[in-house]
Amino acid sequence: MEKKENVTDINALKPGGVFILEQFSTDHPERGGNFGPRNPNYLVKPNELLEAFKSLRILYYEDTVVELNEGMHKGPAALIRLVAQKP
C-alpha cells in the first residue's frame, strides 16, 4: 500500500470505524528477510503513522521485528502495526 492511499482510507471511515494496518518498516531491508518491499514508497518510518493518523484515536501501535511463516514470507520481518478509530 502506498502512503497516499492511507489518507483515502481514513476519509472512508465512518465515526467509530476502525482502521487496521500492518506494513513493513524502513528497518525491513536491513533487519528483515529476503522478501517484502525494498522501495521506500512502500515502507513506513518509525512513528510516521502516529503523525499520519493523528486525527484518529490510536488504540494500538507496535514497531517490531517478528518471525513470519506465511506463504512466501518466511523469516524475520520488520513491521509496524496500527489500530486506530475515527472519533
DRENBA-117300 format. One record per atom (N, C-alpha, C): residue number from 1; residue in three letters; atom name; x, y, z. Coordinates in nm, 2 decimals, always signed. Layout:
<sites>
<site NUM, 'ALA', 'CA', <X, Y, Z>>,
...
</sites>
This chain:
<sites>
<site 1, 'MET', 'N', <+0.08, -0.12, +0.00>>,
<site 1, 'MET', 'CA', <+0.00, +0.00, +0.00>>,
<site 1, 'MET', 'C', <+0.09, +0.12, +0.00>>,
<site 2, 'GLU', 'N', <+0.06, +0.22, -0.09>>,
<site 2, 'GLU', 'CA', <+0.13, +0.34, -0.09>>,
<site 2, 'GLU', 'C', <+0.08, +0.43, +0.02>>,
<site 3, 'LYS', 'N', <+0.16, +0.52, +0.07>>,
<site 3, 'LYS', 'CA', <+0.13, +0.60, +0.18>>,
<site 3, 'LYS', 'C', <+0.01, +0.69, +0.15>>,
<site 4, 'LYS', 'N', <+0.00, +0.75, +0.03>>,
<site 4, 'LYS', 'CA', <-0.11, +0.84, +0.00>>,
<site 4, 'LYS', 'C', <-0.25, +0.76, +0.00>>,
<site 5, 'GLU', 'N', <-0.25, +0.63, -0.01>>,
<site 5, 'GLU', 'CA', <-0.37, +0.56, +0.00>>,
<site 5, 'GLU', 'C', <-0.43, +0.55, +0.14>>,
<site 6, 'ASN', 'N', <-0.34, +0.57, +0.24>>,
<site 6, 'ASN', 'CA', <-0.38, +0.57, +0.38>>,
<site 6, 'ASN', 'C', <-0.48, +0.68, +0.40>>,
<site 7, 'VAL', 'N', <-0.46, +0.80, +0.35>>,
<site 7, 'VAL', 'CA', <-0.54, +0.92, +0.37>>,
<site 7, 'VAL', 'C', <-0.68, +0.89, +0.31>>,
<site 8, 'THR', 'N', <-0.69, +0.83, +0.19>>,
<site 8, 'THR', 'CA', <-0.82, +0.79, +0.13>>,
<site 8, 'THR', 'C', <-0.89, +0.70, +0.22>>,
<site 9, 'ASP', 'N', <-0.82, +0.60, +0.28>>,
<site 9, 'ASP', 'CA', <-0.88, +0.50, +0.37>>,
<site 9, 'ASP', 'C', <-0.94, +0.57, +0.49>>,
<site 10, 'ILE', 'N', <-0.87, +0.66, +0.55>>,
<site 10, 'ILE', 'CA', <-0.92, +0.73, +0.67>>,
<site 10, 'ILE', 'C', <-1.05, +0.81, +0.64>>,
<site 11, 'ASN', 'N', <-1.05, +0.88, +0.52>>,
<site 11, 'ASN', 'CA', <-1.17, +0.95, +0.49>>,
<site 11, 'ASN', 'C', <-1.29, +0.86, +0.47>>,
<site 12, 'ALA', 'N', <-1.27, +0.74, +0.43>>,
<site 12, 'ALA', 'CA', <-1.38, +0.65, +0.41>>,
<site 12, 'ALA', 'C', <-1.44, +0.59, +0.54>>,
<site 13, 'LEU', 'N', <-1.37, +0.61, +0.65>>,
<site 13, 'LEU', 'CA', <-1.42, +0.56, +0.78>>,
<site 13, 'LEU', 'C', <-1.54, +0.64, +0.82>>,
<site 14, 'LYS', 'N', <-1.64, +0.57, +0.88>>,
<site 14, 'LYS', 'CA', <-1.75, +0.63, +0.95>>,
<site 14, 'LYS', 'C', <-1.71, +0.66, +1.09>>,
<site 15, 'PRO', 'N', <-1.77, +0.75, +1.16>>,
<site 15, 'PRO', 'CA', <-1.74, +0.78, +1.30>>,
<site 15, 'PRO', 'C', <-1.75, +0.64, +1.38>>,
<site 16, 'GLY', 'N', <-1.65, +0.61, +1.46>>,
<site 16, 'GLY', 'CA', <-1.65, +0.49, +1.53>>,
<site 16, 'GLY', 'C', <-1.58, +0.38, +1.45>>,
<site 17, 'GLY', 'N', <-1.55, +0.40, +1.32>>,
<site 17, 'GLY', 'CA', <-1.49, +0.30, +1.24>>,
<site 17, 'GLY', 'C', <-1.35, +0.28, +1.28>>,
<site 18, 'VAL', 'N', <-1.30, +0.15, +1.26>>,
<site 18, 'VAL', 'CA', <-1.17, +0.12, +1.30>>,
<site 18, 'VAL', 'C', <-1.08, +0.09, +1.17>>,
<site 19, 'PHE', 'N', <-0.96, +0.14, +1.18>>,
<site 19, 'PHE', 'CA', <-0.86, +0.12, +1.07>>,
<site 19, 'PHE', 'C', <-0.75, +0.03, +1.12>>,
<site 20, 'ILE', 'N', <-0.72, -0.08, +1.06>>,
<site 20, 'ILE', 'CA', <-0.61, -0.17, +1.10>>,
<site 20, 'ILE', 'C', <-0.51, -0.18, +0.99>>,
<site 21, 'LEU', 'N', <-0.38, -0.16, +1.02>>,
<site 21, 'LEU', 'CA', <-0.27, -0.16, +0.92>>,
<site 21, 'LEU', 'C', <-0.15, -0.24, +0.98>>,
<site 22, 'GLU', 'N', <-0.10, -0.32, +0.89>>,
<site 22, 'GLU', 'CA', <+0.03, -0.38, +0.92>>,
<site 22, 'GLU', 'C', <+0.12, -0.36, +0.80>>,
<site 23, 'GLN', 'N', <+0.23, -0.30, +0.81>>,
<site 23, 'GLN', 'CA', <+0.31, -0.26, +0.70>>,
<site 23, 'GLN', 'C', <+0.46, -0.28, +0.73>>,
<site 24, 'PHE', 'N', <+0.54, -0.31, +0.63>>,
<site 24, 'PHE', 'CA', <+0.68, -0.32, +0.65>>,
<site 24, 'PHE', 'C', <+0.74, -0.19, +0.68>>,
<site 25, 'SER', 'N', <+0.84, -0.19, +0.77>>,
<site 25, 'SER', 'CA', <+0.90, -0.06, +0.81>>,
<site 25, 'SER', 'C', <+1.03, -0.04, +0.73>>,
<site 26, 'THR', 'N', <+1.09, +0.08, +0.75>>,
<site 26, 'THR', 'CA', <+1.21, +0.12, +0.68>>,
<site 26, 'THR', 'C', <+1.33, +0.03, +0.73>>,
<site 27, 'ASP', 'N', <+1.31, -0.03, +0.85>>,
<site 27, 'ASP', 'CA', <+1.41, -0.12, +0.90>>,
<site 27, 'ASP', 'C', <+1.41, -0.26, +0.83>>,
<site 28, 'HIS', 'N', <+1.31, -0.29, +0.76>>,
<site 28, 'HIS', 'CA', <+1.30, -0.42, +0.70>>,
<site 28, 'HIS', 'C', <+1.42, -0.46, +0.60>>,
<site 29, 'PRO', 'N', <+1.46, -0.37, +0.52>>,
<site 29, 'PRO', 'CA', <+1.57, -0.41, +0.43>>,
<site 29, 'PRO', 'C', <+1.70, -0.46, +0.50>>,
<site 30, 'GLU', 'N', <+1.73, -0.40, +0.62>>,
<site 30, 'GLU', 'CA', <+1.85, -0.44, +0.69>>,
<site 30, 'GLU', 'C', <+1.82, -0.56, +0.79>>,
<site 31, 'ARG', 'N', <+1.70, -0.55, +0.85>>,
<site 31, 'ARG', 'CA', <+1.67, -0.65, +0.97>>,
<site 31, 'ARG', 'C', <+1.58, -0.76, +0.93>>,
<site 32, 'GLY', 'N', <+1.52, -0.75, +0.81>>,
<site 32, 'GLY', 'CA', <+1.42, -0.85, +0.77>>,
<site 32, 'GLY', 'C', <+1.48, -0.95, +0.68>>,
<site 33, 'GLY', 'N', <+1.39, -1.04, +0.63>>,
<site 33, 'GLY', 'CA', <+1.43, -1.15, +0.54>>,
<site 33, 'GLY', 'C', <+1.44, -1.10, +0.39>>,
<site 34, 'ASN', 'N', <+1.46, -1.20, +0.31>>,
<site 34, 'ASN', 'CA', <+1.47, -1.17, +0.16>>,
<site 34, 'ASN', 'C', <+1.34, -1.16, +0.09>>,
<site 35, 'PHE', 'N', <+1.24, -1.10, +0.15>>,
<site 35, 'PHE', 'CA', <+1.11, -1.08, +0.09>>,
<site 35, 'PHE', 'C', <+1.06, -0.95, +0.13>>,
<site 36, 'GLY', 'N', <+0.95, -0.91, +0.08>>,
<site 36, 'GLY', 'CA', <+0.89, -0.78, +0.11>>,
<site 36, 'GLY', 'C', <+0.95, -0.67, +0.03>>,
<site 37, 'PRO', 'N', <+0.88, -0.55, +0.04>>,
<site 37, 'PRO', 'CA', <+0.93, -0.44, -0.04>>,
<site 37, 'PRO', 'C', <+1.06, -0.38, +0.00>>,
<site 38, 'ARG', 'N', <+1.13, -0.32, -0.09>>,
<site 38, 'ARG', 'CA', <+1.25, -0.25, -0.07>>,
<site 38, 'ARG', 'C', <+1.24, -0.10, -0.11>>,
<site 39, 'ASN', 'N', <+1.13, -0.07, -0.19>>,
<site 39, 'ASN', 'CA', <+1.11, +0.06, -0.23>>,
<site 39, 'ASN', 'C', <+1.06, +0.14, -0.11>>,
<site 40, 'PRO', 'N', <+1.12, +0.26, -0.08>>,
<site 40, 'PRO', 'CA', <+1.08, +0.34, +0.03>>,
<site 40, 'PRO', 'C', <+0.94, +0.39, +0.03>>,
<site 41, 'ASN', 'N', <+0.88, +0.40, -0.09>>,
<site 41, 'ASN', 'CA', <+0.74, +0.44, -0.10>>,
<site 41, 'ASN', 'C', <+0.64, +0.34, -0.04>>,
<site 42, 'TYR', 'N', <+0.69, +0.22, -0.02>>,
<site 42, 'TYR', 'CA', <+0.61, +0.11, +0.04>>,
<site 42, 'TYR', 'C', <+0.65, +0.07, +0.18>>,
<site 43, 'LEU', 'N', <+0.74, +0.15, +0.24>>,
<site 43, 'LEU', 'CA', <+0.79, +0.13, +0.37>>,
<site 43, 'LEU', 'C', <+0.76, +0.24, +0.46>>,
<site 44, 'VAL', 'N', <+0.73, +0.22, +0.59>>,
<site 44, 'VAL', 'CA', <+0.69, +0.32, +0.69>>,
<site 44, 'VAL', 'C', <+0.81, +0.35, +0.78>>,
<site 45, 'LYS', 'N', <+0.83, +0.47, +0.81>>,
<site 45, 'LYS', 'CA', <+0.93, +0.51, +0.91>>,
<site 45, 'LYS', 'C', <+0.88, +0.50, +1.05>>,
<site 46, 'PRO', 'N', <+0.96, +0.47, +1.15>>,
<site 46, 'PRO', 'CA', <+0.91, +0.47, +1.29>>,
<site 46, 'PRO', 'C', <+0.84, +0.60, +1.32>>,
<site 47, 'ASN', 'N', <+0.72, +0.58, +1.38>>,
<site 47, 'ASN', 'CA', <+0.64, +0.69, +1.43>>,
<site 47, 'ASN', 'C', <+0.57, +0.77, +1.32>>,
<site 48, 'GLU', 'N', <+0.60, +0.74, +1.19>>,
<site 48, 'GLU', 'CA', <+0.53, +0.81, +1.08>>,
<site 48, 'GLU', 'C', <+0.38, +0.79, +1.08>>,
<site 49, 'LEU', 'N', <+0.33, +0.67, +1.11>>,
<site 49, 'LEU', 'CA', <+0.19, +0.65, +1.12>>,
<site 49, 'LEU', 'C', <+0.12, +0.73, +1.23>>,
<site 50, 'LEU', 'N', <+0.19, +0.75, +1.34>>,
<site 50, 'LEU', 'CA', <+0.13, +0.82, +1.45>>,
<site 50, 'LEU', 'C', <+0.10, +0.96, +1.41>>,
<site 51, 'GLU', 'N', <+0.19, +1.02, +1.33>>,
<site 51, 'GLU', 'CA', <+0.16, +1.16, +1.27>>,
<site 51, 'GLU', 'C', <+0.05, +1.15, +1.17>>,
<site 52, 'ALA', 'N', <+0.06, +1.06, +1.08>>,
<site 52, 'ALA', 'CA', <-0.03, +1.05, +0.97>>,
<site 52, 'ALA', 'C', <-0.18, +1.02, +1.01>>,
<site 53, 'PHE', 'N', <-0.19, +0.95, +1.13>>,
<site 53, 'PHE', 'CA', <-0.32, +0.92, +1.18>>,
<site 53, 'PHE', 'C', <-0.36, +1.00, +1.30>>,
<site 54, 'LYS', 'N', <-0.30, +1.12, +1.32>>,
<site 54, 'LYS', 'CA', <-0.32, +1.19, +1.44>>,
<site 54, 'LYS', 'C', <-0.47, +1.24, +1.46>>,
<site 55, 'SER', 'N', <-0.54, +1.24, +1.35>>,
<site 55, 'SER', 'CA', <-0.69, +1.28, +1.37>>,
<site 55, 'SER', 'C', <-0.77, +1.16, +1.42>>,
<site 56, 'LEU', 'N', <-0.71, +1.04, +1.43>>,
<site 56, 'LEU', 'CA', <-0.78, +0.93, +1.49>>,
<site 56, 'LEU', 'C', <-0.73, +0.90, +1.63>>,
<site 57, 'ARG', 'N', <-0.81, +0.82, +1.70>>,
<site 57, 'ARG', 'CA', <-0.77, +0.77, +1.83>>,
<site 57, 'ARG', 'C', <-0.68, +0.65, +1.81>>,
<site 58, 'ILE', 'N', <-0.56, +0.65, +1.85>>,
<site 58, 'ILE', 'CA', <-0.47, +0.53, +1.84>>,
<site 58, 'ILE', 'C', <-0.50, +0.43, +1.95>>,
<site 59, 'LEU', 'N', <-0.55, +0.32, +1.91>>,
<site 59, 'LEU', 'CA', <-0.58, +0.21, +2.00>>,
<site 59, 'LEU', 'C', <-0.46, +0.12, +2.03>>,
<site 60, 'TYR', 'N', <-0.38, +0.10, +1.93>>,
<site 60, 'TYR', 'CA', <-0.26, +0.01, +1.94>>,
<site 60, 'TYR', 'C', <-0.16, +0.05, +1.84>>,
<site 61, 'TYR', 'N', <-0.03, +0.05, +1.88>>,
<site 61, 'TYR', 'CA', <+0.08, +0.08, +1.79>>,
<site 61, 'TYR', 'C', <+0.20, -0.01, +1.83>>,
<site 62, 'GLU', 'N', <+0.26, -0.07, +1.73>>,
<site 62, 'GLU', 'CA', <+0.38, -0.15, +1.76>>,
<site 62, 'GLU', 'C', <+0.48, -0.14, +1.64>>,
<site 63, 'ASP', 'N', <+0.60, -0.12, +1.68>>,
<site 63, 'ASP', 'CA', <+0.71, -0.12, +1.58>>,
<site 63, 'ASP', 'C', <+0.81, -0.23, +1.63>>,
<site 64, 'THR', 'N', <+0.81, -0.34, +1.55>>,
<site 64, 'THR', 'CA', <+0.87, -0.47, +1.60>>,
<site 64, 'THR', 'C', <+0.94, -0.55, +1.48>>,
<site 65, 'VAL', 'N', <+1.01, -0.64, +1.52>>,
<site 65, 'VAL', 'CA', <+1.06, -0.74, +1.43>>,
<site 65, 'VAL', 'C', <+1.01, -0.88, +1.48>>,
<site 66, 'VAL', 'N', <+0.94, -0.94, +1.38>>,
<site 66, 'VAL', 'CA', <+0.87, -1.07, +1.41>>,
<site 66, 'VAL', 'C', <+0.92, -1.18, +1.32>>,
<site 67, 'GLU', 'N', <+0.90, -1.30, +1.35>>,
<site 67, 'GLU', 'CA', <+0.93, -1.41, +1.27>>,
<site 67, 'GLU', 'C', <+0.81, -1.45, +1.19>>,
<site 68, 'LEU', 'N', <+0.81, -1.44, +1.06>>,
<site 68, 'LEU', 'CA', <+0.69, -1.47, +0.98>>,
<site 68, 'LEU', 'C', <+0.70, -1.61, +0.92>>,
<site 69, 'ASN', 'N', <+0.59, -1.68, +0.91>>,
<site 69, 'ASN', 'CA', <+0.58, -1.81, +0.84>>,
<site 69, 'ASN', 'C', <+0.45, -1.81, +0.76>>,
<site 70, 'GLU', 'N', <+0.44, -1.73, +0.66>>,
<site 70, 'GLU', 'CA', <+0.32, -1.71, +0.59>>,
<site 70, 'GLU', 'C', <+0.34, -1.72, +0.44>>,
<site 71, 'GLY', 'N', <+0.32, -1.83, +0.38>>,
<site 71, 'GLY', 'CA', <+0.34, -1.85, +0.24>>,
<site 71, 'GLY', 'C', <+0.49, -1.82, +0.20>>,
<site 72, 'MET', 'N', <+0.51, -1.73, +0.11>>,
<site 72, 'MET', 'CA', <+0.64, -1.69, +0.07>>,
<site 72, 'MET', 'C', <+0.71, -1.60, +0.17>>,
<site 73, 'HIS', 'N', <+0.64, -1.55, +0.27>>,
<site 73, 'HIS', 'CA', <+0.70, -1.47, +0.37>>,
<site 73, 'HIS', 'C', <+0.75, -1.56, +0.49>>,
<site 74, 'LYS', 'N', <+0.87, -1.60, +0.49>>,
<site 74, 'LYS', 'CA', <+0.93, -1.68, +0.59>>,
<site 74, 'LYS', 'C', <+1.06, -1.62, +0.64>>,
<site 75, 'GLY', 'N', <+1.06, -1.59, +0.77>>,
<site 75, 'GLY', 'CA', <+1.19, -1.53, +0.83>>,
<site 75, 'GLY', 'C', <+1.15, -1.40, +0.90>>,
<site 76, 'PRO', 'N', <+1.26, -1.33, +0.94>>,
<site 76, 'PRO', 'CA', <+1.23, -1.21, +1.02>>,
<site 76, 'PRO', 'C', <+1.17, -1.10, +0.93>>,
<site 77, 'ALA', 'N', <+1.09, -1.02, +0.99>>,
<site 77, 'ALA', 'CA', <+1.02, -0.91, +0.92>>,
<site 77, 'ALA', 'C', <+1.01, -0.79, +1.01>>,
<site 78, 'ALA', 'N', <+1.06, -0.67, +0.97>>,
<site 78, 'ALA', 'CA', <+1.04, -0.55, +1.05>>,
<site 78, 'ALA', 'C', <+0.91, -0.49, +1.01>>,
<site 79, 'LEU', 'N', <+0.82, -0.48, +1.11>>,
<site 79, 'LEU', 'CA', <+0.68, -0.44, +1.08>>,
<site 79, 'LEU', 'C', <+0.64, -0.33, +1.17>>,
<site 80, 'ILE', 'N', <+0.54, -0.25, +1.12>>,
<site 80, 'ILE', 'CA', <+0.47, -0.15, +1.21>>,
<site 80, 'ILE', 'C', <+0.33, -0.19, +1.20>>,
<site 81, 'ARG', 'N', <+0.26, -0.19, +1.32>>,
<site 81, 'ARG', 'CA', <+0.12, -0.23, +1.33>>,
<site 81, 'ARG', 'C', <+0.05, -0.12, +1.39>>,
<site 82, 'LEU', 'N', <-0.07, -0.09, +1.34>>,
<site 82, 'LEU', 'CA', <-0.15, +0.02, +1.39>>,
<site 82, 'LEU', 'C', <-0.30, -0.02, +1.39>>,
<site 83, 'VAL', 'N', <-0.37, +0.02, +1.50>>,
<site 83, 'VAL', 'CA', <-0.51, +0.01, +1.51>>,
<site 83, 'VAL', 'C', <-0.56, +0.14, +1.56>>,
<site 84, 'ALA', 'N', <-0.65, +0.21, +1.48>>,
<site 84, 'ALA', 'CA', <-0.69, +0.34, +1.51>>,
<site 84, 'ALA', 'C', <-0.84, +0.35, +1.48>>,
<site 85, 'GLN', 'N', <-0.91, +0.44, +1.56>>,
<site 85, 'GLN', 'CA', <-1.05, +0.46, +1.55>>,
<site 85, 'GLN', 'C', <-1.09, +0.61, +1.52>>,
<site 86, 'LYS', 'N', <-1.18, +0.62, +1.43>>,
<site 86, 'LYS', 'CA', <-1.23, +0.76, +1.39>>,
<site 86, 'LYS', 'C', <-1.32, +0.80, +1.50>>,
<site 87, 'PRO', 'N', <-1.30, +0.92, +1.56>>,
<site 87, 'PRO', 'CA', <-1.39, +0.97, +1.66>>,
<site 87, 'PRO', 'C', <-1.53, +0.99, +1.61>>,
</sites>
